[in-house]
Amino acid sequence: MTTQGIGTNVVTQIAIVVKDIDKVSEAWSKVFGLPKPTPIIAGGEDANAVYRGKPTNAQAKLAFFNLGQVALELIEPLGGDSVWQEVLDQKGEGVHHIAFNIKGTDEVTATLAGHGIPMIQQGEYTGGMYTYVDGEPVLKVVLELLENF
Amino acid sequence: MTTQGIGTNVVTQIAIVVKDIDKVSEAWSKVFGLPKPTPIIAGGEDANAVYRGKPTNAQAKLAFFNLGQVALELIEPLGGDSVWQEVLDQKGEGVHHIAFNIKGTDEVTATLAGHGIPMIQQGEYTGGMYTYVDGEPVLKVVLELLENF
């Protein structure tokens, strides 16, 4: 881990926020000839999530498609305070973030904060934790940091 | 090539439209510890490009970063009618499209049109041709089809 970078440059997810995950999943499945995934529910109490400094139990439906090295992630926010709901309300449907698998979330988020890229949401999932950082002003896209334990 | 899919599901580029490619390149270089690329100029007369049914000589500066299987492409429109200028004017900076390397542009674009995903811009580059299709209504993102000859 250098103090400069985030320890990787390999993007692992492209995420799109949508209003109707069933409809958009159906379209991706048809257009790319890929199996239609069954959405999973993310978030809720078990995620111990923090959104802009405050605890949140916000949930979202997620569906993943295999695009090679990268997974396409569709996200349908289910209400509550979250980056997912925020972007849907403010900008509508579209690409929300790109994700990187990292090690040392605290160190990496501190490094990014030093580059003017602050944390906006953090939470847990089975086997790991995720952190969204606001790369929009500097990199022109939100980043998600995924750390699997 | 199936009549259903586009013959591949491997994404090869994630493209972000920006106002100042030098500034944003500098940020990506610093944050990821990657070499800062020298931008290239794309478009112009040699591209024989068509934007929404009309010829265009629009140009853009492009810069590429290696994110593993995927290249991050930064695009600074230099004026003229193009999807790049259109999205910058209408939505501002941010992710514009994801790209796939395909074979048989005419067949693939016909297939996509059948899925409600029409062509919006097409042009040439040294050794190949590109086609943008408006995946926003259906897939929630614009796609670029790259065919190298």
Chai-1 contact restraints between the chains, C-beta under 6 A:
chainA,res_idxA,chainB,res_idxB,connection_type,confidence,min_distance_angstrom,max_distance_angstrom,comment,restraint_id
A,T2,B,G33,contact,1.0,0.0,6.0,A-B,restraint_1
A,Q4,B,G33,contact,1.0,0.0,6.0,A-B,restraint_2
A,G5,B,F32,contact,1.0,0.0,6.0,A-B,restraint_3
A,G5,B,G33,contact,1.0,0.0,6.0,A-B,restraint_4
A,N9,B,F32,contact,1.0,0.0,6.0,A-B,restraint_5
A,N9,B,L34,contact,1.0,0.0,6.0,A-B,restraint_6
A,N9,B,L67,contact,1.0,0.0,6.0,A-B,restraint_7
A,V10,B,G68,contact,1.0,0.0,6.0,A-B,restraint_8
A,V11,B,L67,contact,1.0,0.0,6.0,A-B,restraint_9
A,V11,B,V70,contact,1.0,0.0,6.0,A-B,restraint_10
A,I16,B,K140,contact,1.0,0.0,6.0,A-B,restraint_11
A,I16,B,V141,contact,1.0,0.0,6.0,A-B,restraint_12
A,V18,B,K140,contact,1.0,0.0,6.0,A-B,restraint_13
A,V24,B,K140,contact,1.0,0.0,6.0,A-B,restraint_14
A,A27,B,V138,contact,1.0,0.0,6.0,A-B,restraint_15
A,A27,B,L139,contact,1.0,0.0,6.0,A-B,restraint_16
A,V31,B,H115,contact,1.0,0.0,6.0,A-B,restraint_17
A,F32,B,G5,contact,1.0,0.0,6.0,A-B,restraint_18
A,F32,B,N9,contact,1.0,0.0,6.0,A-B,restraint_19
A,G33,B,T2,contact,1.0,0.0,6.0,A-B,restraint_20
A,G33,B,Q4,contact,1.0,0.0,6.0,A-B,restraint_21
A,G33,B,G5,contact,1.0,0.0,6.0,A-B,restraint_22
A,L34,B,N9,contact,1.0,0.0,6.0,A-B,restraint_23
A,L67,B,N9,contact,1.0,0.0,6.0,A-B,restraint_24
A,L67,B,V11,contact,1.0,0.0,6.0,A-B,restraint_25
A,G68,B,V10,contact,1.0,0.0,6.0,A-B,restraint_26
A,G68,B,Q69,contact,1.0,0.0,6.0,A-B,restraint_27
A,Q69,B,G68,contact,1.0,0.0,6.0,A-B,restraint_28
A,Q69,B,Q69,contact,1.0,0.0,6.0,A-B,restraint_29
A,V70,B,V11,contact,1.0,0.0,6.0,A-B,restraint_30
A,V70,B,V70,contact,1.0,0.0,6.0,A-B,restraint_31
A,E93,B,K140,contact,1.0,0.0,6.0,A-B,restraint_32
A,G94,B,K140,contact,1.0,0.0,6.0,A-B,restraint_33
A,V95,B,V95,contact,1.0,0.0,6.0,A-B,restraint_34
A,V95,B,V141,contact,1.0,0.0,6.0,A-B,restraint_35
A,H115,B,V31,contact,1.0,0.0,6.0,A-B,restraint_36
A,V138,B,A27,contact,1.0,0.0,6.0,A-B,restraint_37
A,L139,B,A27,contact,1.0,0.0,6.0,A-B,restraint_38
A,K140,B,I16,contact,1.0,0.0,6.0,A-B,restraint_39
A,K140,B,V18,contact,1.0,0.0,6.0,A-B,restraint_40
A,K140,B,V24,contact,1.0,0.0,6.0,A-B,restraint_41
A,K140,B,E93,contact,1.0,0.0,6.0,A-B,restraint_42
A,K140,B,G94,contact,1.0,0.0,6.0,A-B,restraint_43
A,V141,B,I16,contact,1.0,0.0,6.0,A-B,restraint_44
A,V141,B,V95,contact,1.0,0.0,6.0,A-B,restraint_45
